[in-house]
Amino acid sequence: MVNRRPLIVLGSLITAMTFSSGVLLVLEPGPINPPPSVINLSAQAAFGRADTALFDTSKPISGDRWKAIVVYESGSLDGFSIGTDGQSNHREAPDYHFLIRSDHHGSPGTIQRGFRWNQQKNGSCATGPYHHWYNQNSIGICLMADSNRQALTVSQKRSLITLIHRLQQRFHIRPGHVLLQRDVDSTISIGKHFPVAWFRGQLLADTP
């Protein structure tokens, strides 16, 4: 008679291992930090998927919430993130709503949407005598750039203006309310390579 005991033991062992693997798979935690939300507006059709990526936020957007746009510079060409998960325990600059990356960090023309925009939180980057108002009512866009050392790249300029146009049209923000950091805080000067005249001339004059 064939001894079936080894087969029974082996079968029980395989069953136990399969069950344990299934339990571990179910209990396996998801990623702690979700990947950044990256938008390439220049590659999208006008008012198509790009607008979905911009305005499909986890907290609904109030139509009259945002009254101005302020453009900042990181002052550094080194890479950093603005995070989408609301955590600030890793290398990031979480004060801004959007970050336009340099060509050296990610694909040219990419815009990173931060957790402050996704959750419709106040900014935390404005300085100067009216910083409370600007942090509460303005959309902060950070350029990963230092225009004291070098000019913006073509892709950064294109992405900056495209993003601003989308925001102007959505929130009816007139050009007089699209500002540079020096307009908010007079103690901060603009870099000598920043194309101020070009920037002003690109803003939408009318946002019905």
LINMOCOR-V688866 format. One line per field, one symbol per residue. phi: phi as a letter, one per 30 degrees, with the letter a starting at -180 (. if undefined). psi: psi as a letter, one per 40 degrees, with the letter a starting at -180 (. if undefined). Layout:
BEGIN
phi = ???
psi = ???
END
This chain:
BEGIN
phi = .dddddddddddddddddddddddddddddddcddedcbcddccdehcddddddcdcdcedddcdccabbccbdibcddabciccicbcbdabddcdbbcddddbjdeidbccddddechcedbcdbjdcddddddcccccccdabddcadddeddddddddddeddeddchcdedccbceddcbddccdddcdddddeddddddbbd
psi = hhheddddddddddddddddddddddehiihdhiiihhhgdeeiihfbddddddegidhihhdedheihhhiideieiiiieieeeifeihigeeidihhiieegiiheihhhiddddefiiifeiiidfddddddeihhhhhgigeddiiiidddddddddddddddddefhideehiiddddheehiiieehgdddddeeihdhg.
END
